[in-house]
């Protein structure tokens, strides 16, 4: 919601920073219920559907570009999303 609010108010640079941070966090740590704000380490339930839904919402605009990079980073890599895509 923060991402969309920032975009709505024309703060595109800040919105991109939020989006990039969430994508990197989930790529590096996997899909978890919550994350340590200092280390980025995932905690709570793994494969948490709300976190994955947020990630999909942020990635939706990449649909026209194709999802090859997503498959490489998350499905084939260590992103913790095996079986989701």
N, C-alpha and C positions, 0 to 999 in steps of 0.2 A: 504494500500500500504506500509506503514511503516513496518508493521509486516512481510510482504513477503520480503521486502528489507533486513531487519535485518536477516531473516533466510537465504536468498541467500548469504549473506556475512559471514555466520557462527556465527552470534551473537544470538544464540538460547535463551540464558537466558534473554536478553533484549526483544526479540520477545515475549517470554512467558509473560513477565511483561506487555507489551502493550496489548496482547490478554486478559490476566486475568483482567486488568483494564477496558477494554471495556465491557467485559462480566459482571463484577460486577456493573459497572456504569449503564448499561441498565437494569440489574436485580433489582437494588436498586431504580432507578429513572424512569424506563419505557423508551419507545422509543420516543425521541424528536429530533427536528431539531438541537439543540445545547445544551450545558451544561455549567453551571457555573464552571469555573476551580477550584474555591476554595471550593464550597459546593457540587458540583455534581448535583445540582438541574437542572432538565430539563426545557428548555425554547423553545419558538417558537412553530411550529406545532407539535402536538402529532401524534403518529402513523406514523412517518416520514419514508418513504420507503427507503431512502438512508441509514439511520442509521440501519434499519432492514436488509437491504442487506449486510451491513458491518458485522453485527452480524452473519448472516447466513454463510457468507464466512469464518469467523473465526471458526464457529462451524462445518463446513463441515468435518473436519478431525475426528470429534467424531462419524461420521456416523456408523462406524463399531462397536462402543461400545454401540450403541443404544441411543435413545433420551429420555429415561425415566426421567432423571434428568432435562432435558430441559422442558419437559411437567410439571413436578412438580414445578419448579421455575418460569416459565414464564406463562404458560397457566392456571394452577390451583392456582398460587400464585398471588402476587401483582406486577409482572413484567411489566404489561401493554401491553401484547401481546395477550390478549384474542381474539380468532377468527383468528389468523394468522396461527396456526398450525392445 
